[in-house]
Amino acid sequence: MNRDEIKGKAEQVKGAIKDKAGEILNNPELEAEGEAERAAGTVREGVGKAKRKAREGLDKIADKIEE
């Protein structure tokens, strides 16, 4: 896992907490904020995964070139 994946997961958890708190407190603004944070966290995690996979692919190519 890289930094973006970890931060994305953290944003998802934080957003889920706000979302549920908004539901419990009947606060639509807090609920919407939580949903937005969760979505942003999902995107950030996806970017992190893409970066990691690209780096792994480049490492494989470099290894084959060295051979």
HELIX and SHEET records of a PDB file:
HELIX    1   1 ARG A    3  ILE A   24  1                                  22    
HELIX    2   2 PRO A   28  GLU A   66  1                                  39    
END                                                                             
